[in-house]
Amino acid sequence: MKFCSPILLASLALASPLALQAEKRQTVRSTANEFKRGGCNDIVFVWARGSTEIGNMGTVVGPPMSNDLKSQFPGQVAVQGVDYGALLSTNFLPGGADPAGIREMRSILDDINTQCPDAVVVVGGYSQGAAICHRVIEDLPAAQQDKIAGVIMFGDTQNRADNGQINNFPADKVKIICAANPAMPSATETSAPPSSLPISPTAATPARGGVAHVRAAAGVGAPRGLVLRAMAPNVFILAWRMGGPGELRT
């Protein structure tokens, strides 16, 4: 039987000095408040870390994926972490997530919705952070859900409970990455600290390099305003970069 467990991302190559200078915002580490401190950008990525992780981004998945996204869209991405306790105990609350984390992500998404009407919004989470994504997005008004281009979740603790989807949200906007791990019962998968979580050999390959948006959806060469308005309300495909830069596969 397959159960959902968190995955470690492979290391990313460091960006060149010229690329770093071109970035409007700094490399993402364990804490990111780019939206709260710097406001809107073409793409706003909201991330909820897993249990016991540090900062508001953690270290296991959030930072490498954010930096990969930034490398695909230099200067166009604002990354915002969700501040919450990330305690092990809150995994066992109804819905599998810390109520404070649910409120915080909802507040961030409400602010983005109000302040950045043309932004492409991407949401993600790891472990308990994935549960927060479920609980927040399923309760958003339909008009606000439409503005979320895609949701990507690793080690989703609510994967089985919610039948591999986010309730009341289009399934084709959701990507859930899980490892086949029969040795790890679902009842305990939320209680293991990130350092002890198993790495799935089969899952490590598609995880290499993190998540990149499909460039074709960005409408390269089209007027910026038209591109953003077209991207925001539609399904924005999330793909794994399994080969070199620019080689994208679903």
C-alpha positions as CSV (number, residue, x, y, z in Angstrom):
1,M,0.0,0.0,0.0
2,K,1.3,3.5,-0.8
3,F,1.3,6.2,1.8
4,C,2.3,9.8,1.4
5,S,5.6,10.9,3.0
6,P,7.8,14.0,2.6
7,I,10.6,14.1,0.1
8,L,14.0,15.7,0.1
9,L,14.9,17.8,-2.9
10,A,18.3,17.4,-4.6
11,S,20.8,20.3,-4.3
12,L,20.5,23.1,-6.7
13,A,23.4,24.7,-8.5
14,L,24.3,28.2,-7.3
15,A,23.3,31.1,-9.5
16,S,25.9,33.2,-11.1
17,P,26.8,36.6,-9.7
18,L,25.3,38.3,-12.7
19,A,22.0,36.4,-12.2
20,L,22.0,37.3,-8.5
21,Q,22.5,41.0,-9.4
22,A,19.5,40.8,-11.8
23,E,17.2,39.5,-9.1
24,K,14.9,42.1,-7.5
25,R,14.8,40.0,-4.3
26,Q,17.4,38.0,-2.5
27,T,18.0,34.2,-2.6
28,V,15.4,32.5,-0.4
29,R,16.7,30.8,2.8
30,S,14.7,29.6,5.8
31,T,12.7,32.8,6.1
32,A,11.1,34.8,3.3
33,N,8.8,37.9,3.7
34,E,9.2,39.3,0.2
35,F,5.5,40.0,-0.3
36,K,5.0,41.5,3.2
37,R,8.0,43.7,2.9
38,G,8.3,44.4,-0.8
39,G,4.7,44.1,-2.1
40,C,3.5,42.5,-5.3
41,N,5.4,40.9,-8.1
42,D,4.3,39.2,-11.4
43,I,4.3,35.9,-9.5
44,V,3.7,35.5,-5.8
45,F,4.6,32.1,-4.2
46,V,3.1,31.4,-0.8
47,W,4.7,28.5,1.1
48,A,3.9,26.7,4.4
49,R,6.8,24.7,5.9
50,G,6.6,21.3,7.6
51,S,6.5,20.4,11.3
52,T,9.6,21.2,13.3
53,E,11.2,23.2,10.4
54,I,12.8,26.5,11.2
55,G,11.9,30.0,9.9
56,N,8.7,30.4,7.9
57,M,10.0,28.5,4.8
58,G,11.9,25.6,6.5
59,T,14.9,24.1,4.7
60,V,13.8,20.8,3.2
61,V,11.7,21.8,0.3
62,G,10.6,25.5,0.4
63,P,13.9,27.3,-0.2
64,P,15.3,25.1,-3.0
65,M,11.9,25.1,-4.8
66,S,11.6,28.9,-4.4
67,N,15.1,29.5,-5.8
68,D,14.4,27.2,-8.7
69,L,11.3,29.2,-9.5
70,K,13.3,32.4,-9.3
71,S,15.8,31.1,-11.7
72,Q,13.1,30.4,-14.2
73,F,11.6,33.9,-13.8
74,P,14.4,36.2,-12.7
75,G,13.1,39.3,-10.9
76,Q,9.4,38.3,-11.3
77,V,8.8,36.2,-8.1
78,A,7.9,37.3,-4.6
79,V,8.2,34.5,-2.0
80,Q,6.2,34.6,1.2
81,G,6.4,32.1,4.0
82,V,3.6,31.3,6.4
83,D,4.5,32.0,10.0
84,Y,3.1,29.4,12.4
85,G,4.3,27.2,15.2
86,A,4.9,24.0,13.1
87,L,4.5,21.9,16.2
88,L,4.1,18.1,15.9
89,S,1.1,18.2,18.2
90,T,-1.1,20.3,15.9
91,N,-0.9,17.6,13.2
92,F,-3.5,15.7,15.3
93,L,-6.0,18.5,15.5
94,P,-9.1,18.2,13.3
95,G,-8.1,18.9,9.7
96,G,-4.5,18.0,10.5
97,A,-3.2,21.6,10.8
98,D,-2.4,24.4,13.2
99,P,-5.4,26.9,13.3
100,A,-2.9,29.8,13.6
101,G,-1.2,28.6,10.4
102,I,-4.6,28.4,8.7
103,R,-5.5,31.9,9.7
104,E,-2.1,33.2,8.6
105,M,-2.1,31.7,5.2
106,R,-5.7,32.9,4.7
107,S,-4.7,36.4,5.7
108,I,-1.7,36.4,3.3
109,L,-3.9,35.2,0.4
110,D,-6.6,37.8,1.2
111,D,-3.9,40.5,1.1
112,I,-2.5,39.3,-2.2
113,N,-6.0,39.1,-3.6
114,T,-6.7,42.7,-2.7
115,Q,-3.3,44.2,-3.4
116,C,-2.1,42.2,-6.4
117,P,-5.1,41.6,-8.7
118,D,-3.0,40.8,-11.7
119,A,-0.4,38.6,-10.0
120,V,-0.1,34.9,-10.7
121,V,-0.5,33.2,-7.3
122,V,1.0,29.8,-6.6
123,V,0.6,28.1,-3.2
124,G,2.5,25.2,-1.7
125,G,3.3,23.3,1.4
126,Y,5.2,20.4,3.0
127,S,3.9,17.9,5.5
128,Q,1.7,19.9,7.9
129,G,2.1,22.9,5.6
130,A,0.3,20.8,2.9
131,A,-2.6,20.3,5.4
132,I,-2.7,24.1,5.8
133,C,-3.1,24.4,2.1
134,H,-6.0,22.0,2.1
135,R,-7.8,23.8,4.9
136,V,-7.4,27.3,3.6
137,I,-8.0,26.8,-0.1
138,E,-11.1,24.6,0.3
139,D,-12.8,27.5,2.1
140,L,-11.9,30.4,-0.2
141,P,-14.6,32.1,-2.2
142,A,-14.8,30.8,-5.8
143,A,-13.6,34.1,-7.2
144,Q,-10.5,34.0,-5.1
145,Q,-9.8,30.3,-5.9
146,D,-9.9,31.2,-9.6
147,K,-6.9,33.5,-9.1
148,I,-4.8,30.7,-7.7
149,A,-2.9,29.3,-10.6
150,G,-1.7,26.1,-9.0
151,V,-1.0,24.3,-5.7
152,I,1.9,22.0,-5.1
153,M,2.2,19.9,-2.0
154,F,4.9,17.5,-0.7
155,G,4.4,14.7,1.8
156,D,0.7,15.7,2.0
157,T,-0.6,14.4,5.3
158,Q,-4.2,14.9,4.1
159,N,-3.7,13.1,0.8
160,R,-5.7,10.0,1.8
161,A,-8.2,11.8,3.9
162,D,-9.1,14.2,1.1
163,N,-8.9,11.6,-1.6
164,G,-5.9,13.0,-3.4
165,Q,-7.4,16.4,-3.9
166,I,-8.3,19.7,-2.3
167,N,-12.0,19.8,-1.6
168,N,-14.0,22.3,-3.6
169,F,-11.0,23.1,-5.8
170,P,-10.1,22.0,-9.4
171,A,-8.1,18.9,-9.3
172,D,-6.1,19.9,-12.4
173,K,-4.6,22.8,-10.5
174,V,-3.2,20.5,-7.8
175,K,0.1,18.6,-7.8
176,I,0.7,16.2,-4.8
177,I,4.1,14.7,-4.5
178,C,4.3,11.6,-2.3
179,A,6.6,8.6,-1.9
180,A,5.6,5.0,-1.9
181,N,6.7,3.9,1.6
182,P,4.9,0.9,3.1
183,A,7.2,0.9,6.2
184,M,5.8,4.3,7.3
185,P,2.2,4.0,8.6
186,S,0.0,7.0,7.9
187,A,-0.8,7.3,11.6
188,T,2.8,8.2,12.3
189,E,3.9,10.0,9.2
190,T,3.1,13.3,10.7
191,S,5.2,12.7,13.8
192,A,8.6,12.2,12.3
193,P,11.0,15.2,12.2
194,P,12.3,16.2,8.8
195,S,15.8,14.8,9.5
196,S,14.4,11.3,9.9
197,L,12.0,11.3,7.0
198,P,12.9,8.7,4.3
199,I,14.0,9.6,0.9
200,S,12.2,7.8,-1.9
201,P,14.6,6.8,-4.7
202,T,11.8,6.9,-7.2
203,A,10.6,10.3,-6.1
204,A,14.1,11.9,-5.9
205,T,14.5,12.0,-9.7
206,P,11.4,14.1,-10.5
207,A,12.1,16.3,-7.5
208,R,15.5,17.3,-8.8
209,G,15.7,20.9,-9.5
210,G,12.3,21.7,-7.9
211,V,9.2,23.0,-9.6
212,A,9.3,25.3,-12.6
213,H,6.3,26.9,-14.3
214,V,5.8,25.8,-17.9
215,R,7.3,28.6,-20.0
216,A,4.8,28.3,-22.7
217,A,2.1,29.5,-20.3
218,A,4.0,32.7,-19.7
219,G,3.3,33.9,-23.2
220,V,6.9,35.1,-23.9
221,G,6.8,38.2,-26.1
222,A,3.2,39.1,-25.3
223,P,2.3,42.4,-23.5
224,R,2.9,41.9,-19.8
225,G,-0.6,43.0,-18.7
226,L,-2.3,40.6,-21.2
227,V,0.0,37.8,-20.1
228,L,-0.8,38.2,-16.4
229,R,-4.5,38.6,-16.9
230,A,-4.5,35.4,-19.0
231,M,-2.5,33.4,-16.6
232,A,-4.2,34.3,-13.3
233,P,-7.7,32.9,-13.8
234,N,-6.7,29.8,-15.7
235,V,-5.1,26.5,-14.8
236,F,-1.3,27.3,-14.6
237,I,0.5,24.0,-15.1
238,L,3.2,23.0,-12.7
239,A,5.9,20.7,-14.0
240,W,9.0,18.9,-12.8
241,R,12.3,19.9,-14.4
242,M,13.8,16.5,-14.8
243,G,16.6,17.3,-17.2
244,G,18.7,20.4,-17.8
245,P,17.4,24.0,-17.8
246,G,14.5,24.4,-20.1
247,E,13.7,20.7,-20.3
248,L,10.2,20.5,-18.6
249,R,8.1,17.5,-18.3
250,T,4.9,16.8,-16.4
